[in-house]
Amino acid sequence: MGKTTWAHINQYGYVKINAPQLLTAARILYLDCDLIVRHSLWPLVHFDLQGQPVGMAHEINDPTFNSEVLLIDRARWQAAELTEQCIDFFSHHEDEIDNGDQTVLNRVCEGKLQPLPATFNNQVGMGKEAFYRGWPAFEHFLVADAVIDHYMTDDKPWQLLSVGRDRAQ
């Protein structure tokens, strides 16, 4: 399993779909590798999912959800058989996957997720991409002093030749 569509995304992202089958914790918090945690994660771990099996923040300036910060209620996830549904979706709709595991999770978890506040997935780093693609500016979507900053493109501030946000820190 693992169709990907962007150069900076690999098949490892699909591991989150299997996490509830592999781990025994009541709550599972998946954090992708391209983010910086700036404050305590306890408010996120204890976030009220309002009976839903999963929590994700909206994609910046988009109605879909971003799967790089994922909060899972393991019992509810398993009761809804979401791992099996994700695998089934991938098996039968691979040609529809245009954003890796995120496409799968958005389609399968529709109506079964609780939106997370942007402070838990502050999607930064789109400025250069927006400029080159002629997209509108994203700065007004950003959260000041967020709990988690998520660097969305292949330009990460910890890379030697980064020109993106937070490089100087």
Backbone as JSON, one array per atom type, in Angstrom:
{
  "sequence": "MGKTTWAHINQYGYVKINAPQLLTAARILYLDCDLIVRHSLWPLVHFDLQGQPVGMAHEINDPTFNSEVLLIDRARWQAAELTEQCIDFFSHHEDEIDNGDQTVLNRVCEGKLQPLPATFNNQVGMGKEAFYRGWPAFEHFLVADAVIDHYMTDDKPWQLLSVGRDRAQ",
  "N": [[0.86, -1.17, 0.0], [0.56, 2.23, -0.79], [0.48, 4.68, -2.6], [1.93, 7.66, -3.64], [2.08, 11.2, -4.26], [3.57, 13.52, -4.24], [6.89, 14.76, -4.28], [8.19, 15.13, -1.8], [6.83, 13.5, -0.08], [6.49, 10.28, 1.28], [5.91, 6.69, 1.26], [5.74, 5.98, 3.92], [3.88, 7.47, 5.28], [1.5, 6.07, 5.25], [1.54, 4.38, 7.42], [0.15, 5.32, 9.61], [-2.47, 4.58, 9.23], [-2.52, 1.96, 9.97], [-1.83, 2.07, 12.62], [-3.79, 1.88, 14.81], [-4.18, -0.87, 14.84], [-1.78, -1.84, 15.6], [-0.92, -0.68, 17.98], [-1.64, -0.35, 21.52], [-2.65, 1.7, 23.02], [-5.24, 3.83, 24.33], [-5.71, 6.26, 23.15], [-4.26, 7.54, 20.23], [-1.72, 9.48, 18.99], [-0.64, 10.7, 16.09], [2.14, 12.17, 14.69], [3.59, 13.83, 12.07], [6.85, 13.89, 10.46], [7.7, 16.4, 9.66], [7.3, 18.67, 11.29], [7.21, 21.05, 13.99], [6.98, 20.94, 17.42], [5.81, 23.27, 19.59], [4.66, 23.84, 22.02], [3.09, 22.32, 24.93], [1.68, 19.09, 24.35], [-0.46, 18.04, 25.69], [-3.06, 19.34, 25.75], [-3.96, 18.67, 23.18], [-3.86, 15.84, 23.17], [-5.87, 15.33, 25.0], [-8.05, 16.39, 23.73], [-11.48, 16.87, 22.99], [-13.08, 14.63, 21.08], [-15.71, 14.37, 20.54], [-17.16, 11.96, 20.34], [-16.33, 10.94, 17.92], [-14.18, 8.87, 15.86], [-11.73, 9.91, 14.99], [-9.54, 12.76, 14.75], [-8.71, 15.58, 12.82], [-7.07, 18.45, 11.43], [-8.36, 21.03, 9.31], [-7.23, 21.27, 5.95], [-5.11, 23.87, 4.91], [-6.84, 26.64, 3.73], [-8.77, 25.08, 2.39], [-11.4, 22.66, 1.98], [-10.84, 20.01, 2.66], [-9.17, 17.65, 4.89], [-6.1, 17.68, 6.72], [-3.76, 15.16, 7.14], [-1.44, 14.98, 8.67], [-1.17, 15.56, 11.33], [-2.71, 13.64, 13.5], [-5.29, 12.51, 15.49], [-6.38, 9.76, 17.18], [-9.05, 7.88, 18.41], [-8.76, 4.9, 19.62], [-10.54, 2.68, 20.21], [-12.99, 3.49, 19.08], [-12.17, 3.86, 16.43], [-11.48, 1.23, 15.72], [-13.96, -0.03, 16.1], [-15.41, 1.13, 14.05], [-14.12, 0.01, 11.99], [-12.06, 1.25, 10.48], [-9.4, 0.96, 9.58], [-9.57, -1.31, 7.92], [-11.42, -0.33, 6.07], [-9.92, 1.74, 4.92], [-7.85, 0.31, 3.68], [-9.39, -1.17, 1.89], [-10.46, 0.94, 0.36], [-8.13, 1.94, -0.81], [-7.38, -0.27, -2.33], [-9.4, -0.44, -4.24], [-9.69, 2.06, -5.39], [-7.37, 3.27, -6.29], [-6.59, 4.88, -8.44], [-7.84, 7.28, -7.89], [-6.45, 8.51, -5.91], [-4.88, 11.33, -5.01], [-3.34, 12.63, -3.2], [-1.77, 10.98, -1.53], [-1.92, 9.14, 1.56], [-3.58, 10.95, 2.75], [-5.69, 11.5, 0.99], [-7.0, 9.03, 1.09], [-7.73, 8.88, 3.84], [-9.39, 11.16, 4.05], [-11.52, 10.47, 2.39], [-12.48, 8.0, 3.44], [-12.96, 8.61, 6.15], [-14.9, 10.51, 6.1], [-17.5, 12.24, 7.61], [-16.96, 10.96, 9.96], [-15.19, 12.22, 11.57], [-13.67, 14.59, 13.8], [-13.1, 17.97, 13.54], [-9.93, 19.42, 14.18], [-8.59, 22.23, 15.95], [-6.76, 24.81, 14.23], [-4.45, 25.51, 15.6], [-3.25, 23.18, 16.39], [-2.23, 22.18, 14.08], [-0.68, 24.05, 12.46], [-0.26, 25.18, 9.44], [2.42, 25.95, 7.82], [4.8, 27.56, 5.59], [3.95, 27.7, 2.98], [4.26, 29.94, 1.5], [6.27, 30.42, -0.55], [5.56, 28.49, -2.44], [2.94, 29.31, -3.01], [3.46, 31.79, -4.16], [4.94, 31.11, -6.53], [3.04, 29.57, -7.88], [0.99, 31.27, -8.26], [-1.02, 31.44, -6.39], [-3.37, 32.63, -3.88], [-2.22, 34.58, -1.04], [-1.26, 32.95, 1.99], [-0.86, 33.77, 4.54], [-2.78, 34.92, 6.3], [-4.13, 32.75, 7.29], [-2.58, 31.58, 9.16], [-1.65, 30.65, 12.52], [-0.88, 32.5, 15.33], [1.66, 31.79, 17.63], [1.27, 28.95, 17.74], [0.57, 25.55, 18.81], [1.62, 23.45, 17.31], [3.7, 23.69, 14.55], [3.53, 23.03, 11.2], [5.39, 22.16, 8.5], [4.78, 22.5, 5.26], [5.76, 22.15, 2.58], [8.48, 20.97, 0.46], [10.55, 22.55, 1.32], [12.07, 22.84, 4.14], [12.69, 24.38, 7.31], [14.95, 23.44, 8.65], [16.7, 22.52, 6.79], [19.75, 22.91, 5.02], [19.85, 24.7, 2.78], [17.47, 26.09, 2.95], [14.95, 28.53, 2.3], [12.73, 29.27, 3.48], [10.11, 30.11, 5.87], [10.98, 30.67, 9.29], [13.64, 29.92, 9.06], [15.81, 31.33, 10.14], [15.76, 30.8, 12.84]],
  "CA": [[0.0, 0.0, 0.0], [1.32, 3.42, -0.68], [0.64, 5.6, -3.71], [2.23, 9.02, -3.23], [1.97, 12.1, -5.41], [4.48, 14.65, -4.1], [8.27, 14.29, -4.1], [8.6, 15.16, -0.39], [5.98, 12.59, 0.69], [6.79, 8.89, 0.95], [4.9, 5.69, 1.65], [5.68, 5.83, 5.37], [2.66, 8.12, 5.77], [0.41, 5.1, 5.38], [1.63, 3.62, 8.66], [-0.86, 5.83, 10.55], [-3.71, 3.84, 9.01], [-2.39, 0.69, 10.69], [-1.47, 2.3, 14.02], [-4.73, 1.33, 15.78], [-4.05, -2.32, 14.87], [-0.46, -2.18, 16.12], [-0.7, -0.09, 19.3], [-2.71, -0.67, 22.47], [-3.08, 2.9, 23.75], [-6.63, 4.24, 24.08], [-5.6, 7.39, 22.21], [-3.03, 7.51, 19.45], [-1.42, 10.76, 18.37], [0.35, 10.58, 15.02], [2.75, 13.44, 14.29], [4.49, 13.65, 10.94], [8.22, 14.27, 10.75], [8.04, 17.75, 9.2], [6.67, 19.66, 12.13], [7.89, 21.43, 15.23], [6.07, 21.1, 18.55], [6.25, 24.48, 20.29], [4.04, 23.88, 23.35], [2.64, 21.02, 25.43], [0.71, 18.35, 23.55], [-1.56, 17.53, 26.52], [-4.39, 19.8, 25.29], [-4.33, 17.91, 21.99], [-4.12, 14.45, 23.56], [-7.15, 15.31, 25.72], [-9.07, 17.1, 22.96], [-12.77, 16.18, 22.91], [-13.42, 14.21, 19.72], [-17.17, 14.37, 20.49], [-17.66, 10.65, 19.93], [-15.79, 10.54, 16.62], [-12.98, 8.05, 15.99], [-10.51, 10.55, 14.54], [-9.5, 14.21, 14.65], [-7.72, 16.16, 11.9], [-7.31, 19.87, 11.13], [-8.62, 21.33, 7.9], [-6.13, 21.69, 5.08], [-5.11, 25.33, 4.83], [-7.6, 27.21, 2.61], [-9.34, 23.96, 1.63], [-12.37, 21.94, 2.81], [-10.37, 18.69, 3.07], [-8.44, 17.61, 6.14], [-4.68, 17.35, 6.63], [-3.56, 13.97, 7.97], [-0.1, 14.93, 9.24], [-1.41, 15.51, 12.77], [-3.89, 12.77, 13.53], [-5.66, 12.03, 16.82], [-7.24, 8.59, 16.99], [-9.65, 7.14, 19.52], [-8.52, 3.55, 19.11], [-11.73, 1.83, 20.31], [-13.97, 3.92, 18.07], [-11.57, 3.58, 15.11], [-11.62, -0.2, 15.47], [-15.39, -0.35, 15.98], [-15.83, 1.57, 12.72], [-13.29, -0.76, 11.04], [-11.48, 2.24, 9.57], [-8.2, 0.42, 8.91], [-10.03, -2.17, 6.84], [-12.04, 0.52, 5.04], [-8.84, 2.45, 4.22], [-7.2, -0.67, 2.8], [-10.35, -1.46, 0.82], [-10.51, 2.1, -0.53], [-6.88, 1.97, -1.58], [-7.39, -1.39, -3.27], [-10.4, -0.27, -5.29], [-9.76, 3.44, -5.9], [-6.0, 3.8, -6.35], [-6.48, 5.94, -9.45], [-8.42, 8.51, -7.34], [-5.58, 9.03, -4.86], [-4.06, 12.43, -5.53], [-2.54, 13.2, -2.12], [-1.33, 9.91, -0.64], [-2.81, 8.66, 2.61], [-4.54, 12.01, 3.08], [-6.87, 11.26, 0.16], [-7.67, 7.84, 1.64], [-8.36, 9.23, 5.12], [-10.5, 12.09, 3.82], [-12.66, 9.77, 1.78], [-13.0, 6.96, 4.34], [-13.38, 9.17, 7.43], [-15.93, 11.54, 5.91], [-18.61, 12.07, 8.55], [-16.51, 10.22, 11.14], [-14.05, 12.89, 12.19], [-13.86, 15.86, 14.5], [-12.05, 18.92, 13.14], [-9.02, 19.95, 15.19], [-8.25, 23.64, 15.72], [-5.52, 25.03, 13.46], [-3.29, 25.63, 16.49], [-2.62, 21.87, 16.48], [-1.64, 21.86, 12.78], [-0.49, 25.36, 11.83], [0.37, 24.78, 8.18], [3.29, 27.05, 7.37], [5.75, 27.27, 4.53], [3.33, 27.69, 1.66], [4.46, 31.23, 0.85], [7.02, 30.3, -1.81], [4.71, 27.7, -3.34], [1.82, 30.17, -3.42], [4.0, 32.82, -5.05], [5.28, 30.53, -7.84], [1.85, 29.02, -8.53], [-0.01, 32.32, -8.42], [-2.1, 31.24, -5.43], [-3.49, 33.74, -2.93], [-1.36, 34.49, 0.15], [-1.8, 32.1, 3.05], [-0.46, 34.29, 5.85], [-3.92, 35.2, 7.18], [-4.62, 31.49, 7.85], [-1.63, 31.08, 10.16], [-1.98, 30.85, 13.93], [0.24, 33.02, 16.13], [2.01, 31.0, 18.81], [0.59, 27.65, 17.64], [1.14, 24.4, 19.51], [2.39, 22.69, 16.32], [3.91, 24.26, 13.23], [3.7, 21.96, 10.21], [6.03, 22.71, 7.3], [4.01, 21.8, 4.24], [6.41, 21.88, 1.3], [9.78, 20.33, 0.58], [11.48, 23.52, 1.88], [11.96, 22.77, 5.59], [13.64, 25.35, 7.87], [16.16, 22.79, 9.15], [17.56, 22.17, 5.67], [20.84, 23.84, 4.82], [19.57, 25.74, 1.79], [16.09, 26.56, 3.09], [14.67, 29.96, 2.21], [11.38, 29.41, 4.02], [9.77, 30.65, 7.18], [11.66, 30.17, 10.48], [15.01, 29.48, 8.77], [16.78, 32.02, 10.98], [15.66, 30.37, 14.25]],
  "C": [[0.89, 1.23, 0.0], [1.52, 4.26, -1.92], [0.89, 6.99, -3.14], [2.25, 9.9, -4.47], [2.9, 13.3, -5.35], [5.87, 14.12, -3.78], [8.68, 14.23, -2.63], [7.72, 14.28, 0.51], [6.32, 11.16, 0.28], [5.72, 7.96, 1.51], [4.78, 5.51, 3.15], [4.41, 6.46, 5.95], [1.5, 7.17, 5.96], [0.45, 4.32, 6.69], [0.56, 4.06, 9.66], [-2.18, 5.08, 10.41], [-3.71, 2.51, 9.77], [-2.1, 0.86, 12.18], [-2.48, 1.73, 15.01], [-4.7, -0.21, 15.86], [-2.76, -2.75, 15.58], [-0.21, -1.71, 17.54], [-1.88, -0.38, 20.21], [-3.22, 0.54, 23.25], [-4.52, 3.25, 23.38], [-6.69, 5.37, 23.07], [-4.25, 7.3, 21.52], [-2.88, 8.87, 18.78], [-0.31, 10.53, 17.36], [0.83, 11.98, 14.67], [3.73, 13.14, 13.17], [5.87, 14.2, 11.29], [8.57, 15.69, 10.34], [7.3, 18.83, 9.98], [7.51, 19.94, 13.37], [6.83, 21.64, 16.29], [6.61, 22.24, 19.4], [5.7, 24.58, 21.71], [3.58, 22.47, 23.72], [1.58, 20.4, 24.53], [-0.48, 17.85, 24.37], [-2.92, 18.07, 26.1], [-4.87, 19.05, 24.04], [-4.68, 16.47, 22.35], [-5.48, 14.32, 24.24], [-8.27, 16.04, 24.99], [-10.33, 16.25, 22.83], [-13.12, 15.89, 21.45], [-14.93, 14.07, 19.52], [-17.73, 13.07, 19.89], [-17.14, 10.16, 18.59], [-14.5, 9.72, 16.81], [-11.68, 8.76, 15.65], [-10.67, 12.07, 14.51], [-8.39, 14.63, 13.71], [-8.08, 17.63, 11.71], [-7.59, 20.03, 9.64], [-7.31, 21.66, 7.19], [-6.24, 23.21, 4.95], [-5.85, 25.77, 3.56], [-8.26, 26.13, 1.74], [-10.33, 23.22, 2.53], [-11.92, 20.55, 3.26], [-9.54, 18.8, 4.34], [-7.0, 17.16, 5.9], [-4.38, 16.23, 7.62], [-2.2, 13.9, 8.66], [-0.09, 15.08, 10.75], [-2.75, 14.8, 12.9], [-4.11, 12.28, 14.96], [-6.7, 10.93, 16.65], [-7.75, 8.07, 18.32], [-9.66, 5.68, 19.07], [-9.78, 2.67, 19.12], [-12.76, 2.2, 19.24], [-13.47, 3.66, 16.65], [-11.78, 2.11, 14.76], [-13.07, -0.6, 15.31], [-15.92, 0.04, 14.6], [-15.06, 0.86, 11.6], [-12.63, 0.15, 10.0], [-10.2, 1.75, 8.89], [-8.61, -0.42, 7.72], [-10.65, -1.35, 5.71], [-10.98, 1.29, 4.24], [-8.14, 1.52, 3.24], [-8.1, -1.0, 1.62], [-10.42, -0.29, -0.17], [-9.27, 2.14, -1.41], [-6.9, 0.89, -2.67], [-8.31, -1.16, -4.47], [-10.43, 1.11, -5.95], [-8.38, 4.07, -6.04], [-5.86, 4.95, -7.34], [-7.06, 7.28, -8.97], [-7.52, 9.18, -6.31], [-4.66, 10.09, -5.44], [-3.22, 13.1, -4.44], [-2.2, 12.14, -1.08], [-2.38, 9.49, 0.36], [-3.88, 9.69, 2.97], [-5.82, 11.86, 2.26], [-7.69, 10.11, 0.74], [-8.41, 8.21, 2.92], [-9.52, 10.2, 4.95], [-11.72, 11.38, 3.28], [-13.3, 8.79, 2.77], [-13.58, 7.56, 5.62], [-14.43, 10.27, 7.3], [-17.13, 11.24, 6.82], [-18.23, 11.36, 9.83], [-15.34, 10.92, 11.83], [-14.46, 14.21, 12.82], [-12.75, 16.81, 14.05], [-11.23, 19.38, 14.35], [-8.78, 21.42, 14.91], [-6.9, 23.77, 15.01], [-4.29, 25.16, 14.34], [-2.55, 24.3, 16.64], [-2.04, 21.4, 15.14], [-1.56, 23.17, 11.98], [0.36, 25.15, 10.58], [1.13, 25.94, 7.56], [4.16, 26.6, 6.2], [5.19, 27.26, 3.14], [3.59, 28.98, 0.89], [5.16, 31.14, -0.5], [6.19, 29.56, -2.85], [3.56, 28.56, -3.89], [2.3, 31.22, -4.42], [4.24, 32.25, -6.45], [4.06, 29.99, -8.59], [0.75, 30.06, -8.75], [-1.21, 32.15, -7.5], [-2.22, 32.47, -4.54], [-2.56, 33.52, -1.73], [-2.06, 33.68, 1.24], [-1.56, 32.67, 4.45], [-1.63, 34.51, 6.8], [-4.54, 33.92, 7.77], [-3.75, 31.0, 9.0], [-2.03, 31.49, 11.57], [-0.74, 31.38, 14.65], [0.43, 32.12, 17.35], [1.27, 29.65, 18.86], [1.29, 26.59, 18.48], [2.06, 23.64, 18.56], [2.48, 23.5, 15.03], [4.25, 23.12, 12.28], [4.22, 22.58, 8.92], [5.59, 21.89, 6.1], [4.76, 21.42, 2.97], [7.74, 21.17, 1.52], [10.85, 21.27, 1.13], [11.27, 23.59, 3.39], [13.01, 23.69, 6.22], [14.93, 24.72, 8.39], [17.09, 22.33, 8.02], [18.56, 23.29, 5.41], [20.5, 25.0, 3.89], [18.12, 26.24, 1.83], [16.0, 28.07, 2.95], [13.32, 30.27, 2.86], [11.33, 30.01, 5.4], [10.55, 29.93, 8.28], [13.08, 29.68, 10.23], [16.01, 30.08, 9.74], [16.78, 31.53, 12.42], [16.56, 29.22, 14.57]]
}
